[in-house]
C-alpha cells in the first residue's frame, strides 16, 4: 500500500476475512492474473496443517474450491487495475500495473 500512497494512487482495501469473497470474485482474480491458478494459494504452515497436497490445487476450479473453504490460504495482496491483476508479493510486483 505504501507504493500506492507514494504515487498518489487511490485504492480500496477489501477485508476479505470480514467480508467473505464469493466464487465469482476468485474466478475474476484468476482471469485477471497472468499466473498459474496455483499461485493464488499460499502453501504455508496453514496449508500443511490442513493436510493439503499442492498437486491437488492446480486447476481454477480446485483453487476456487479450496479458497472458498479456507480463505486464509489466499495469496495476497491482489492488486487489480483495469483488466489486469498481480499478486503484489513482493510489493514491487505491483509496479508492473502502475508503469503501463
C-alpha positions in Angstrom: 0.0 0.0 0.0 2.9 2.3 0.6 3.9 2.2 -3.0 0.4 3.2 -4.0 0.3 6.0 -1.4 3.7 7.3 -2.6 2.4 7.5 -6.2 -0.9 9.1 -5.1 -2.9 6.2 -6.4 -6.4 5.9 -4.9 -7.3 2.4 -3.9 -9.8 0.3 -1.9 -8.9 -2.3 0.6 -11.2 -5.3 0.9 -11.0 -7.0 4.2 -11.9 -10.4 2.8 -11.9 -12.2 6.1 -14.6 -9.8 7.4 -16.4 -9.7 4.1 -16.0 -13.1 2.6 -15.4 -13.3 -1.1 -17.7 -15.3 -3.4 -16.9 -17.8 -6.1 -17.2 -15.1 -8.8 -14.6 -13.0 -7.0 -12.0 -15.8 -7.1 -12.8 -16.6 -10.7 -12.3 -12.9 -11.6 -8.9 -12.9 -9.9 -7.8 -15.9 -11.7 -9.0 -14.5 -15.1 -7.1 -11.2 -14.5 -3.8 -12.7 -13.1 -1.2 -13.9 -15.5 -0.1 -16.5 -13.1 -0.9 -20.2 -13.0 -4.1 -20.8 -10.8 -2.0 -22.5 -8.1 -0.1 -19.2 -7.4 -3.2 -17.8 -5.8 -3.0 -20.4 -3.0 -0.5 -19.9 -0.1 1.4 -23.1 0.6 2.3 -22.0 4.1 2.1 -23.7 7.5 -1.7 -23.4 7.4 -1.8 -25.3 4.1 0.4 -28.0 5.5 -1.6 -28.2 8.8 -4.8 -28.8 6.8 -3.0 -31.8 5.2 -3.5 -30.4 1.7 -1.4 -31.6 -1.2 -0.1 -28.9 -3.7 -0.7 -31.1 -6.7 -4.5 -31.1 -5.9 -4.8 -27.4 -6.4 -3.6 -26.5 -9.9 -6.8 -26.0 -11.8 -9.0 -22.9 -11.5 -11.9 -25.0 -10.1 -9.8 -26.7 -7.4 -8.2 -23.3 -6.4 -11.6 -21.6 -6.1 -13.0 -24.5 -4.1 -10.1 -24.5 -1.6 -10.2 -20.7 -1.2 -13.9 -20.7 -0.6 -13.4 -23.2 2.2 -10.1 -21.8 3.5 -9.9 -18.1 2.6 -6.8 -17.5 4.7 -4.9 -19.5 2.1 -5.3 -16.8 -0.5 -2.1 -15.3 -1.6 -2.3 -11.6 -1.1 -2.4 -8.7 -1.6 -4.0 -8.8 -5.0 -3.9 -5.5 -6.9 -6.4 -5.0 -9.7 -6.1 -2.2 -12.3 -8.3 -2.3 -15.3 -8.3 -5.8 -16.8 -5.1 -6.9 -15.2 -4.1 -8.1 -11.7 -0.9 -9.0 -9.9 -0.2 -10.8 -6.6 1.8 -8.0 -5.0 4.3 -10.2 -3.2 6.9 -8.9 -3.3 5.3 -5.4 -3.2 7.4 -4.2 -6.1 5.4 -6.6 -8.4 2.6 -4.1 -8.5 4.8 -1.7 -10.4 4.0 -3.8 -13.5 0.5 -2.4 -13.3 1.4 1.1 -12.5 4.1 1.6 -15.1 1.8 0.5 -18.0 
